């Protein structure tokens, strides 16, 4: 079963950029549907971005045009490039992997990485 580890979070000023990484082990990610979610204090976890096994991408309206999701199957890693960050982007960001049906269709979460946007 796949294990996920996020990294790259931190403190950044408004207008700045960060790149989050989600490194997978235990299984090859190439067939997985990969997503990023985030959860701000006192709020529910929300969808941020998705990249399919075929590299189609989808974004929440709140991040469209600012965030870019990508995947490097050779290195079993998914990225989230976050540009023009706003204070409302502050949250714990989680990576999620959805296995293909032939691998059981399991959903796996990482432990999260904190992103704080503040001056």
Steps between C-alpha positions, in 0.01 A plus 500: 500500500622849422631736768510875442727766652441869433767767528569856395265689727602804697445869564478728199394861446190586300581491130773245554532143376558153637531158343359205689619147432326171565738205490357152476645168606366149503337517161551657160290814458463496125149352503376701797269800498678758717345793687588779736262612771533760773347568837505839666443538875133457586407402145431178315758342277456625144612391156784701345626321189500167323713331235380182336714207395473644150625839629169683464483774761215654697499787747278659758379840384679665791843392371446487125764703319730509805572135584640230273490129572746269329638151533835332445423132469866410462566641848162398643430860600215746458548875531286801571651827384326781685544854368353836598421366843234667710437491876189292432724226358626438852421138588639154548540350155443128452592271215254228403552199276209307349608160381369366171218247516732208416697586817189517716409867463644591843534860612817592688585825678827657598563662838472856369730799477425844644487802270475842664461815291559807712696823504 
